[in-house]
């Protein structure tokens, strides 16, 4: 069993409903943006693919590098 641990993912209205959090996330992200649903989907597809057949018991962080930044 594996897990995907996504970071903040863009959705319609997120910047209006949480402007401070979104701005903070973008500053902390080495890629400078929120994640997209496709980013998380690609990680899930990878873990379900033959290329991940030897990966088990893992949690794949998909956050654009934010958790490597000291602000989080």
mmCIF file of the N, C-alpha and C atoms, coordinates in Angstrom:
data_MODEL
# 
_entry.id   MODEL 
# 
loop_
_atom_site.group_PDB 
_atom_site.id 
_atom_site.type_symbol 
_atom_site.label_atom_id 
_atom_site.label_alt_id 
_atom_site.label_comp_id 
_atom_site.label_asym_id 
_atom_site.label_entity_id 
_atom_site.label_seq_id 
_atom_site.pdbx_PDB_ins_code 
_atom_site.Cartn_x 
_atom_site.Cartn_y 
_atom_site.Cartn_z 
_atom_site.occupancy 
_atom_site.B_iso_or_equiv 
_atom_site.pdbx_formal_charge 
_atom_site.auth_seq_id 
_atom_site.auth_comp_id 
_atom_site.auth_asym_id 
_atom_site.auth_atom_id 
_atom_site.pdbx_PDB_model_num 
ATOM 1   N N  . UNK A 1 1  ? 0.847   -1.178 0.000   1.00 0.00 ? 1  UNK A N  1 
ATOM 2   C CA . UNK A 1 1  ? 0.000   0.000  0.000   1.00 0.00 ? 1  UNK A CA 1 
ATOM 3   C C  . UNK A 1 1  ? 0.890   1.239  0.000   1.00 0.00 ? 1  UNK A C  1 
ATOM 4   N N  . UNK A 1 2  ? 0.569   2.157  -0.879  1.00 0.00 ? 2  UNK A N  1 
ATOM 5   C CA . UNK A 1 2  ? 1.285   3.427  -0.968  1.00 0.00 ? 2  UNK A CA 1 
ATOM 6   C C  . UNK A 1 2  ? 0.290   4.565  -0.780  1.00 0.00 ? 2  UNK A C  1 
ATOM 7   N N  . UNK A 1 3  ? 0.806   5.740  -0.558  1.00 0.00 ? 3  UNK A N  1 
ATOM 8   C CA . UNK A 1 3  ? -0.040  6.917  -0.376  1.00 0.00 ? 3  UNK A CA 1 
ATOM 9   C C  . UNK A 1 3  ? 0.525   8.084  -1.170  1.00 0.00 ? 3  UNK A C  1 
ATOM 10  N N  . UNK A 1 4  ? -0.359  8.979  -1.548  1.00 0.00 ? 4  UNK A N  1 
ATOM 11  C CA . UNK A 1 4  ? 0.034   10.236 -2.179  1.00 0.00 ? 4  UNK A CA 1 
ATOM 12  C C  . UNK A 1 4  ? -0.368  11.352 -1.216  1.00 0.00 ? 4  UNK A C  1 
ATOM 13  N N  . UNK A 1 5  ? 0.585   12.219 -0.898  1.00 0.00 ? 5  UNK A N  1 
ATOM 14  C CA . UNK A 1 5  ? 0.349   13.324 0.033   1.00 0.00 ? 5  UNK A CA 1 
ATOM 15  C C  . UNK A 1 5  ? 0.454   14.637 -0.734  1.00 0.00 ? 5  UNK A C  1 
ATOM 16  N N  . UNK A 1 6  ? -0.675  15.116 -1.262  1.00 0.00 ? 6  UNK A N  1 
ATOM 17  C CA . UNK A 1 6  ? -0.618  16.339 -2.063  1.00 0.00 ? 6  UNK A CA 1 
ATOM 18  C C  . UNK A 1 6  ? -0.514  17.591 -1.211  1.00 0.00 ? 6  UNK A C  1 
ATOM 19  N N  . UNK A 1 7  ? 0.078   18.597 -1.808  1.00 0.00 ? 7  UNK A N  1 
ATOM 20  C CA . UNK A 1 7  ? 0.106   19.914 -1.196  1.00 0.00 ? 7  UNK A CA 1 
ATOM 21  C C  . UNK A 1 7  ? -1.138  20.677 -1.607  1.00 0.00 ? 7  UNK A C  1 
ATOM 22  N N  . UNK A 1 8  ? -1.039  21.985 -1.582  1.00 0.00 ? 8  UNK A N  1 
ATOM 23  C CA . UNK A 1 8  ? -2.166  22.834 -1.938  1.00 0.00 ? 8  UNK A CA 1 
ATOM 24  C C  . UNK A 1 8  ? -2.410  22.751 -3.442  1.00 0.00 ? 8  UNK A C  1 
ATOM 25  N N  . UNK A 1 9  ? -3.633  22.376 -3.802  1.00 0.00 ? 9  UNK A N  1 
ATOM 26  C CA . UNK A 1 9  ? -4.000  22.182 -5.202  1.00 0.00 ? 9  UNK A CA 1 
ATOM 27  C C  . UNK A 1 9  ? -4.974  23.284 -5.615  1.00 0.00 ? 9  UNK A C  1 
ATOM 28  N N  . UNK A 1 10 ? -4.716  23.862 -6.778  1.00 0.00 ? 10 UNK A N  1 
ATOM 29  C CA . UNK A 1 10 ? -5.562  24.933 -7.289  1.00 0.00 ? 10 UNK A CA 1 
ATOM 30  C C  . UNK A 1 10 ? -6.982  24.438 -7.519  1.00 0.00 ? 10 UNK A C  1 
ATOM 31  N N  . UNK A 1 11 ? -7.919  25.281 -7.157  1.00 0.00 ? 11 UNK A N  1 
ATOM 32  C CA . UNK A 1 11 ? -9.326  25.078 -7.493  1.00 0.00 ? 11 UNK A CA 1 
ATOM 33  C C  . UNK A 1 11 ? -9.923  26.453 -7.723  1.00 0.00 ? 11 UNK A C  1 
ATOM 34  N N  . UNK A 1 12 ? -10.993 26.491 -8.434  1.00 0.00 ? 12 UNK A N  1 
ATOM 35  C CA . UNK A 1 12 ? -11.632 27.767 -8.718  1.00 0.00 ? 12 UNK A CA 1 
ATOM 36  C C  . UNK A 1 12 ? -12.011 28.469 -7.416  1.00 0.00 ? 12 UNK A C  1 
ATOM 37  N N  . UNK A 1 13 ? -11.626 29.708 -7.287  1.00 0.00 ? 13 UNK A N  1 
ATOM 38  C CA . UNK A 1 13 ? -11.980 30.522 -6.137  1.00 0.00 ? 13 UNK A CA 1 
ATOM 39  C C  . UNK A 1 13 ? -11.015 30.456 -4.964  1.00 0.00 ? 13 UNK A C  1 
ATOM 40  N N  . UNK A 1 14 ? -9.999  29.620 -5.037  1.00 0.00 ? 14 UNK A N  1 
ATOM 41  C CA . UNK A 1 14 ? -9.100  29.470 -3.882  1.00 0.00 ? 14 UNK A CA 1 
ATOM 42  C C  . UNK A 1 14 ? -8.344  30.757 -3.568  1.00 0.00 ? 14 UNK A C  1 
ATOM 43  N N  . UNK A 1 15 ? -7.935  31.487 -4.599  1.00 0.00 ? 15 UNK A N  1 
ATOM 44  C CA . UNK A 1 15 ? -7.170  32.713 -4.348  1.00 0.00 ? 15 UNK A CA 1 
ATOM 45  C C  . UNK A 1 15 ? -8.046  33.798 -3.731  1.00 0.00 ? 15 UNK A C  1 
ATOM 46  N N  . UNK A 1 16 ? -9.328  33.776 -4.023  1.00 0.00 ? 16 UNK A N  1 
ATOM 47  C CA . UNK A 1 16 ? -10.245 34.747 -3.431  1.00 0.00 ? 16 UNK A CA 1 
ATOM 48  C C  . UNK A 1 16 ? -10.609 34.355 -2.002  1.00 0.00 ? 16 UNK A C  1 
ATOM 49  N N  . UNK A 1 17 ? -10.752 33.055 -1.736  1.00 0.00 ? 17 UNK A N  1 
ATOM 50  C CA . UNK A 1 17 ? -11.181 32.618 -0.412  1.00 0.00 ? 17 UNK A CA 1 
ATOM 51  C C  . UNK A 1 17 ? -10.041 32.517 0.601   1.00 0.00 ? 17 UNK A C  1 
ATOM 52  N N  . UNK A 1 18 ? -8.799  32.390 0.131   1.00 0.00 ? 18 UNK A N  1 
ATOM 53  C CA . UNK A 1 18 ? -7.657  32.259 1.049   1.00 0.00 ? 18 UNK A CA 1 
ATOM 54  C C  . UNK A 1 18 ? -6.422  32.927 0.454   1.00 0.00 ? 18 UNK A C  1 
ATOM 55  N N  . UNK A 1 19 ? -6.476  34.242 0.218   1.00 0.00 ? 19 UNK A N  1 
ATOM 56  C CA . UNK A 1 19 ? -5.378  34.927 -0.467  1.00 0.00 ? 19 UNK A CA 1 
ATOM 57  C C  . UNK A 1 19 ? -4.047  34.863 0.277   1.00 0.00 ? 19 UNK A C  1 
ATOM 58  N N  . UNK A 1 20 ? -4.088  34.964 1.615   1.00 0.00 ? 20 UNK A N  1 
ATOM 59  C CA . UNK A 1 20 ? -2.831  34.933 2.377   1.00 0.00 ? 20 UNK A CA 1 
ATOM 60  C C  . UNK A 1 20 ? -2.156  33.570 2.273   1.00 0.00 ? 20 UNK A C  1 
ATOM 61  N N  . UNK A 1 21 ? -2.942  32.522 2.393   1.00 0.00 ? 21 UNK A N  1 
ATOM 62  C CA . UNK A 1 21 ? -2.384  31.171 2.324   1.00 0.00 ? 21 UNK A CA 1 
ATOM 63  C C  . UNK A 1 21 ? -1.823  30.840 0.956   1.00 0.00 ? 21 UNK A C  1 
ATOM 64  N N  . UNK A 1 22 ? -2.533  31.250 -0.071  1.00 0.00 ? 22 UNK A N  1 
ATOM 65  C CA . UNK A 1 22 ? -2.071  30.992 -1.438  1.00 0.00 ? 22 UNK A CA 1 
ATOM 66  C C  . UNK A 1 22 ? -0.777  31.750 -1.705  1.00 0.00 ? 22 UNK A C  1 
ATOM 67  N N  . UNK A 1 23 ? -0.720  33.008 -1.287  1.00 0.00 ? 23 UNK A N  1 
ATOM 68  C CA . UNK A 1 23 ? 0.498   33.807 -1.490  1.00 0.00 ? 23 UNK A CA 1 
ATOM 69  C C  . UNK A 1 23 ? 1.673   33.192 -0.738  1.00 0.00 ? 23 UNK A C  1 
ATOM 70  N N  . UNK A 1 24 ? 1.427   32.756 0.487   1.00 0.00 ? 24 UNK A N  1 
ATOM 71  C CA . UNK A 1 24 ? 2.485   32.125 1.289   1.00 0.00 ? 24 UNK A CA 1 
ATOM 72  C C  . UNK A 1 24 ? 2.974   30.845 0.616   1.00 0.00 ? 24 UNK A C  1 
ATOM 73  N N  . UNK A 1 25 ? 2.032   30.048 0.123   1.00 0.00 ? 25 UNK A N  1 
ATOM 74  C CA . UNK A 1 25 ? 2.389   28.790 -0.548  1.00 0.00 ? 25 UNK A CA 1 
ATOM 75  C C  . UNK A 1 25 ? 3.253   29.063 -1.775  1.00 0.00 ? 25 UNK A C  1 
ATOM 76  N N  . UNK A 1 26 ? 2.832   30.021 -2.584  1.00 0.00 ? 26 UNK A N  1 
ATOM 77  C CA . UNK A 1 26 ? 3.587   30.334 -3.801  1.00 0.00 ? 26 UNK A CA 1 
ATOM 78  C C  . UNK A 1 26 ? 5.000   30.817 -3.485  1.00 0.00 ? 26 UNK A C  1 
ATOM 79  N N  . UNK A 1 27 ? 5.149   31.594 -2.416  1.00 0.00 ? 27 UNK A N  1 
ATOM 80  C CA . UNK A 1 27 ? 6.488   32.048 -2.018  1.00 0.00 ? 27 UNK A CA 1 
ATOM 81  C C  . UNK A 1 27 ? 7.356   30.882 -1.560  1.00 0.00 ? 27 UNK A C  1 
ATOM 82  N N  . UNK A 1 28 ? 6.750   29.912 -0.906  1.00 0.00 ? 28 UNK A N  1 
ATOM 83  C CA . UNK A 1 28 ? 7.505   28.777 -0.370  1.00 0.00 ? 28 UNK A CA 1 
ATOM 84  C C  . UNK A 1 28 ? 7.817   27.725 -1.427  1.00 0.00 ? 28 UNK A C  1 
ATOM 85  N N  . UNK A 1 29 ? 7.045   27.685 -2.486  1.00 0.00 ? 29 UNK A N  1 
ATOM 86  C CA . UNK A 1 29 ? 7.194   26.639 -3.498  1.00 0.00 ? 29 UNK A CA 1 
ATOM 87  C C  . UNK A 1 29 ? 8.334   26.963 -4.452  1.00 0.00 ? 29 UNK A C  1 
ATOM 88  N N  . UNK A 1 30 ? 9.336   26.094 -4.544  1.00 0.00 ? 30 UNK A N  1 
ATOM 89  C CA . UNK A 1 30 ? 10.406  26.313 -5.515  1.00 0.00 ? 30 UNK A CA 1 
ATOM 90  C C  . UNK A 1 30 ? 9.878   26.471 -6.944  1.00 0.00 ? 30 UNK A C  1 
ATOM 91  N N  . UNK A 1 31 ? 8.747   25.833 -7.239  1.00 0.00 ? 31 UNK A N  1 
ATOM 92  C CA . UNK A 1 31 ? 8.162   25.965 -8.573  1.00 0.00 ? 31 UNK A CA 1 
ATOM 93  C C  . UNK A 1 31 ? 7.277   27.204 -8.691  1.00 0.00 ? 31 UNK A C  1 
ATOM 94  N N  . UNK A 1 32 ? 6.998   27.877 -7.563  1.00 0.00 ? 32 UNK A N  1 
ATOM 95  C CA . UNK A 1 32 ? 6.290   29.151 -7.573  1.00 0.00 ? 32 UNK A CA 1 
ATOM 96  C C  . UNK A 1 32 ? 4.821   29.099 -7.924  1.00 0.00 ? 32 UNK A C  1 
ATOM 97  N N  . UNK A 1 33 ? 4.189   27.952 -7.715  1.00 0.00 ? 33 UNK A N  1 
ATOM 98  C CA . UNK A 1 33 ? 2.773   27.849 -8.071  1.00 0.00 ? 33 UNK A CA 1 
ATOM 99  C C  . UNK A 1 33 ? 2.087   26.816 -7.191  1.00 0.00 ? 33 UNK A C  1 
ATOM 100 N N  . UNK A 1 34 ? 0.766   26.834 -7.245  1.00 0.00 ? 34 UNK A N  1 
ATOM 101 C CA . UNK A 1 34 ? -0.013  25.785 -6.602  1.00 0.00 ? 34 UNK A CA 1 
ATOM 102 C C  . UNK A 1 34 ? 0.043   24.543 -7.479  1.00 0.00 ? 34 UNK A C  1 
ATOM 103 N N  . UNK A 1 35 ? -0.283  23.428 -6.883  1.00 0.00 ? 35 UNK A N  1 
ATOM 104 C CA . UNK A 1 35 ? -0.372  22.208 -7.670  1.00 0.00 ? 35 UNK A CA 1 
ATOM 105 C C  . UNK A 1 35 ? -1.620  22.220 -8.531  1.00 0.00 ? 35 UNK A C  1 
ATOM 106 N N  . UNK A 1 36 ? -1.646  21.339 -9.477  1.00 0.00 ? 36 UNK A N  1 
ATOM 107 C CA . UNK A 1 36 ? -2.819  21.131 -10.318 1.00 0.00 ? 36 UNK A CA 1 
ATOM 108 C C  . UNK A 1 36 ? -3.335  19.720 -10.062 1.00 0.00 ? 36 UNK A C  1 
ATOM 109 N N  . UNK A 1 37 ? -4.613  19.514 -10.303 1.00 0.00 ? 37 UNK A N  1 
ATOM 110 C CA . UNK A 1 37 ? -5.169  18.168 -10.149 1.00 0.00 ? 37 UNK A CA 1 
ATOM 111 C C  . UNK A 1 37 ? -4.374  17.168 -10.983 1.00 0.00 ? 37 UNK A C  1 
ATOM 112 N N  . UNK A 1 38 ? -3.915  17.609 -12.141 1.00 0.00 ? 38 UNK A N  1 
ATOM 113 C CA . UNK A 1 38 ? -3.139  16.732 -13.023 1.00 0.00 ? 38 UNK A CA 1 
ATOM 114 C C  . UNK A 1 38 ? -1.810  16.316 -12.396 1.00 0.00 ? 38 UNK A C  1 
ATOM 115 N N  . UNK A 1 39 ? -1.210  17.196 -11.592 1.00 0.00 ? 39 UNK A N  1 
ATOM 116 C CA . UNK A 1 39 ? 0.041   16.860 -10.912 1.00 0.00 ? 39 UNK A CA 1 
ATOM 117 C C  . UNK A 1 39 ? -0.171  15.692 -9.952  1.00 0.00 ? 39 UNK A C  1 
ATOM 118 N N  . UNK A 1 40 ? -1.258  15.745 -9.210  1.00 0.00 ? 40 UNK A N  1 
ATOM 119 C CA . UNK A 1 40 ? -1.570  14.677 -8.257  1.00 0.00 ? 40 UNK A CA 1 
ATOM 120 C C  . UNK A 1 40 ? -1.969  13.411 -9.012  1.00 0.00 ? 40 UNK A C  1 
ATOM 121 N N  . UNK A 1 41 ? -2.760  13.564 -10.058 1.00 0.00 ? 41 UNK A N  1 
ATOM 122 C CA . UNK A 1 41 ? -3.171  12.403 -10.856 1.00 0.00 ? 41 UNK A CA 1 
ATOM 123 C C  . UNK A 1 41 ? -1.969  11.695 -11.457 1.00 0.00 ? 41 UNK A C  1 
ATOM 124 N N  . UNK A 1 42 ? -1.002  12.451 -11.949 1.00 0.00 ? 42 UNK A N  1 
ATOM 125 C CA . UNK A 1 42 ? 0.200   11.834 -12.528 1.00 0.00 ? 42 UNK A CA 1 
ATOM 126 C C  . UNK A 1 42 ? 0.965   11.019 -11.491 1.00 0.00 ? 42 UNK A C  1 
ATOM 127 N N  . UNK A 1 43 ? 1.030   11.519 -10.263 1.00 0.00 ? 43 UNK A N  1 
ATOM 128 C CA . UNK A 1 43 ? 1.707   10.771 -9.197  1.00 0.00 ? 43 UNK A CA 1 
ATOM 129 C C  . UNK A 1 43 ? 0.963   9.471  -8.898  1.00 0.00 ? 43 UNK A C  1 
ATOM 130 N N  . UNK A 1 44 ? -0.357  9.540  -8.872  1.00 0.00 ? 44 UNK A N  1 
ATOM 131 C CA . UNK A 1 44 ? -1.164  8.334  -8.644  1.00 0.00 ? 44 UNK A CA 1 
ATOM 132 C C  . UNK A 1 44 ? -0.980  7.333  -9.771  1.00 0.00 ? 44 UNK A C  1 
ATOM 133 N N  . UNK A 1 45 ? -0.983  7.826  -10.992 1.00 0.00 ? 45 UNK A N  1 
ATOM 134 C CA . UNK A 1 45 ? -0.776  6.934  -12.141 1.00 0.00 ? 45 UNK A CA 1 
ATOM 135 C C  . UNK A 1 45 ? 0.592   6.278  -12.088 1.00 0.00 ? 45 UNK A C  1 
ATOM 136 N N  . UNK A 1 46 ? 1.607   7.033  -11.678 1.00 0.00 ? 46 UNK A N  1 
ATOM 137 C CA . UNK A 1 46 ? 2.934   6.441  -11.551 1.00 0.00 ? 46 UNK A CA 1 
ATOM 138 C C  . UNK A 1 46 ? 2.924   5.313  -10.531 1.00 0.00 ? 46 UNK A C  1 
ATOM 139 N N  . UNK A 1 47 ? 2.343   5.566  -9.355  1.00 0.00 ? 47 UNK A N  1 
ATOM 140 C CA . UNK A 1 47 ? 2.342   4.532  -8.319  1.00 0.00 ? 47 UNK A CA 1 
ATOM 141 C C  . UNK A 1 47 ? 1.545   3.298  -8.731  1.00 0.00 ? 47 UNK A C  1 
ATOM 142 N N  . UNK A 1 48 ? 0.600   3.474  -9.640  1.00 0.00 ? 48 UNK A N  1 
ATOM 143 C CA . UNK A 1 48 ? -0.189  2.338  -10.128 1.00 0.00 ? 48 UNK A CA 1 
ATOM 144 C C  . UNK A 1 48 ? 0.442   1.671  -11.344 1.00 0.00 ? 48 UNK A C  1 
ATOM 145 N N  . UNK A 1 49 ? 1.541   2.201  -11.823 1.00 0.00 ? 49 UNK A N  1 
ATOM 146 C CA . UNK A 1 49 ? 2.166   1.692  -13.045 1.00 0.00 ? 49 UNK A CA 1 
ATOM 147 C C  . UNK A 1 49 ? 3.200   0.611  -12.749 1.00 0.00 ? 49 UNK A C  1 
ATOM 148 N N  . UNK A 1 50 ? 3.594   -0.135 -13.780 1.00 0.00 ? 50 UNK A N  1 
ATOM 149 C CA . UNK A 1 50 ? 4.656   -1.129 -13.611 1.00 0.00 ? 50 UNK A CA 1 
ATOM 150 C C  . UNK A 1 50 ? 5.975   -0.506 -13.144 1.00 0.00 ? 50 UNK A C  1 
ATOM 151 N N  . UNK A 1 51 ? 6.203   0.752  -13.445 1.00 0.00 ? 51 UNK A N  1 
ATOM 152 C CA . UNK A 1 51 ? 7.428   1.417  -13.021 1.00 0.00 ? 51 UNK A CA 1 
ATOM 153 C C  . UNK A 1 51 ? 7.565   1.538  -11.511 1.00 0.00 ? 51 UNK A C  1 
ATOM 154 N N  . UNK A 1 52 ? 6.459   1.376  -10.795 1.00 0.00 ? 52 UNK A N  1 
ATOM 155 C CA . UNK A 1 52 ? 6.481   1.478  -9.333  1.00 0.00 ? 52 UNK A CA 1 
ATOM 156 C C  . UNK A 1 52 ? 6.295   0.112  -8.668  1.00 0.00 ? 52 UNK A C  1 
ATOM 157 N N  . UNK A 1 53 ? 6.528   -0.949 -9.419  1.00 0.00 ? 53 UNK A N  1 
ATOM 158 C CA . UNK A 1 53 ? 6.247   -2.290 -8.900  1.00 0.00 ? 53 UNK A CA 1 
ATOM 159 C C  . UNK A 1 53 ? 7.071   -2.669 -7.675  1.00 0.00 ? 53 UNK A C  1 
ATOM 160 N N  . UNK A 1 54 ? 8.186   -2.027 -7.422  1.00 0.00 ? 54 UNK A N  1 
ATOM 161 C CA . UNK A 1 54 ? 9.037   -2.357 -6.288  1.00 0.00 ? 54 UNK A CA 1 
ATOM 162 C C  . UNK A 1 54 ? 8.890   -1.326 -5.169  1.00 0.00 ? 54 UNK A C  1 
ATOM 163 N N  . UNK A 1 55 ? 7.922   -0.451 -5.307  1.00 0.00 ? 55 UNK A N  1 
ATOM 164 C CA . UNK A 1 55 ? 7.661   0.561  -4.284  1.00 0.00 ? 55 UNK A CA 1 
ATOM 165 C C  . UNK A 1 55 ? 6.465   0.096  -3.458  1.00 0.00 ? 55 UNK A C  1 
ATOM 166 N N  . UNK A 1 56 ? 6.659   -0.021 -2.170  1.00 0.00 ? 56 UNK A N  1 
ATOM 167 C CA . UNK A 1 56 ? 5.560   -0.386 -1.273  1.00 0.00 ? 56 UNK A CA 1 
ATOM 168 C C  . UNK A 1 56 ? 5.768   0.264  0.086   1.00 0.00 ? 56 UNK A C  1 
ATOM 169 N N  . UNK A 1 57 ? 4.684   0.628  0.718   1.00 0.00 ? 57 UNK A N  1 
ATOM 170 C CA . UNK A 1 57 ? 4.765   1.270  2.025   1.00 0.00 ? 57 UNK A CA 1 
ATOM 171 C C  . UNK A 1 57 ? 5.295   2.689  1.970   1.00 0.00 ? 57 UNK A C  1 
ATOM 172 N N  . UNK A 1 58 ? 5.146   3.331  0.833   1.00 0.00 ? 58 UNK A N  1 
ATOM 173 C CA . UNK A 1 58 ? 5.707   4.674  0.648   1.00 0.00 ? 58 UNK A CA 1 
ATOM 174 C C  . UNK A 1 58 ? 4.613   5.740  0.641   1.00 0.00 ? 58 UNK A C  1 
ATOM 175 N N  . UNK A 1 59 ? 4.993   6.920  1.066   1.00 0.00 ? 59 UNK A N  1 
ATOM 176 C CA . UNK A 1 59 ? 4.135   8.090  0.948   1.00 0.00 ? 59 UNK A CA 1 
ATOM 177 C C  . UNK A 1 59 ? 4.844   9.064  0.019   1.00 0.00 ? 59 UNK A C  1 
ATOM 178 N N  . UNK A 1 60 ? 4.247   9.331  -1.114  1.00 0.00 ? 60 UNK A N  1 
ATOM 179 C CA . UNK A 1 60 ? 4.838   10.202 -2.125  1.00 0.00 ? 60 UNK A CA 1 
ATOM 180 C C  . UNK A 1 60 ? 4.307   11.621 -1.930  1.00 0.00 ? 60 UNK A C  1 
ATOM 181 N N  . UNK A 1 61 ? 5.173   12.518 -1.508  1.00 0.00 ? 61 UNK A N  1 
ATOM 182 C CA . UNK A 1 61 ? 4.790   13.916 -1.316  1.00 0.00 ? 61 UNK A CA 1 
ATOM 183 C C  . UNK A 1 61 ? 4.778   14.609 -2.671  1.00 0.00 ? 61 UNK A C  1 
ATOM 184 N N  . UNK A 1 62 ? 3.644   15.215 -2.988  1.00 0.00 ? 62 UNK A N  1 
ATOM 185 C CA . UNK A 1 62 ? 3.468   15.898 -4.272  1.00 0.00 ? 62 UNK A CA 1 
ATOM 186 C C  . UNK A 1 62 ? 3.056   17.334 -3.939  1.00 0.00 ? 62 UNK A C  1 
ATOM 187 N N  . UNK A 1 63 ? 4.061   18.151 -3.607  1.00 0.00 ? 63 UNK A N  1 
ATOM 188 C CA . UNK A 1 63 ? 3.758   19.508 -3.150  1.00 0.00 ? 63 UNK A CA 1 
ATOM 189 C C  . UNK A 1 63 ? 4.631   20.574 -3.798  1.00 0.00 ? 63 UNK A C  1 
ATOM 190 N N  . UNK A 1 64 ? 5.286   20.236 -4.886  1.00 0.00 ? 64 UNK A N  1 
ATOM 191 C CA . UNK A 1 64 ? 6.124   21.215 -5.571  1.00 0.00 ? 64 UNK A CA 1 
ATOM 192 C C  . UNK A 1 64 ? 7.346   21.637 -4.777  1.00 0.00 ? 64 UNK A C  1 
ATOM 193 N N  . UNK A 1 65 ? 7.708   20.862 -3.775  1.00 0.00 ? 65 UNK A N  1 
ATOM 194 C CA . UNK A 1 65 ? 8.892   21.160 -2.980  1.00 0.00 ? 65 UNK A CA 1 
ATOM 195 C C  . UNK A 1 65 ? 8.651   22.029 -1.759  1.00 0.00 ? 65 UNK A C  1 
ATOM 196 N N  . UNK A 1 66 ? 7.392   22.332 -1.458  1.00 0.00 ? 66 UNK A N  1 
ATOM 197 C CA . UNK A 1 66 ? 7.097   23.240 -0.349  1.00 0.00 ? 66 UNK A CA 1 
ATOM 198 C C  . UNK A 1 66 ? 7.606   22.697 0.986   1.00 0.00 ? 66 UNK A C  1 
ATOM 199 N N  . UNK A 1 67 ? 7.476   21.406 1.222   1.00 0.00 ? 67 UNK A N  1 
ATOM 200 C CA . UNK A 1 67 ? 7.900   20.867 2.519   1.00 0.00 ? 67 UNK A CA 1 
ATOM 201 C C  . UNK A 1 67 ? 9.413   20.875 2.692   1.00 0.00 ? 67 UNK A C  1 
ATOM 202 N N  . UNK A 1 68 ? 10.150  21.213 1.662   1.00 0.00 ? 68 UNK A N  1 
ATOM 203 C CA . UNK A 1 68 ? 11.601  21.361 1.800   1.00 0.00 ? 68 UNK A CA 1 
ATOM 204 C C  . UNK A 1 68 ? 11.981  22.777 2.220   1.00 0.00 ? 68 UNK A C  1 
ATOM 205 N N  . UNK A 1 69 ? 11.006  23.670 2.243   1.00 0.00 ? 69 UNK A N  1 
ATOM 206 C CA . UNK A 1 69 ? 11.229  25.078 2.567   1.00 0.00 ? 69 UNK A CA 1 
ATOM 207 C C  . UNK A 1 69 ? 10.985  25.298 4.057   1.00 0.00 ? 69 UNK A C  1 
ATOM 208 N N  . UNK A 1 70 ? 11.836  26.034 4.731   1.00 0.00 ? 70 UNK A N  1 
ATOM 209 C CA . UNK A 1 70 ? 11.707  26.204 6.181   1.00 0.00 ? 70 UNK A CA 1 
ATOM 210 C C  . UNK A 1 70 ? 10.440  26.908 6.647   1.00 0.00 ? 70 UNK A C  1 
ATOM 211 N N  . UNK A 1 71 ? 9.714   27.579 5.761   1.00 0.00 ? 71 UNK A N  1 
ATOM 212 C CA . UNK A 1 71 ? 8.499   28.279 6.179   1.00 0.00 ? 71 UNK A CA 1 
ATOM 213 C C  . UNK A 1 71 ? 7.399   27.294 6.563   1.00 0.00 ? 71 UNK A C  1 
ATOM 214 N N  . UNK A 1 72 ? 7.494   26.059 6.093   1.00 0.00 ? 72 UNK A N  1 
ATOM 215 C CA . UNK A 1 72 ? 6.461   25.061 6.401   1.00 0.00 ? 72 UNK A CA 1 
ATOM 216 C C  . UNK A 1 72 ? 6.987   23.990 7.277   1.00 0.00 ? 72 UNK A C  1 
# 
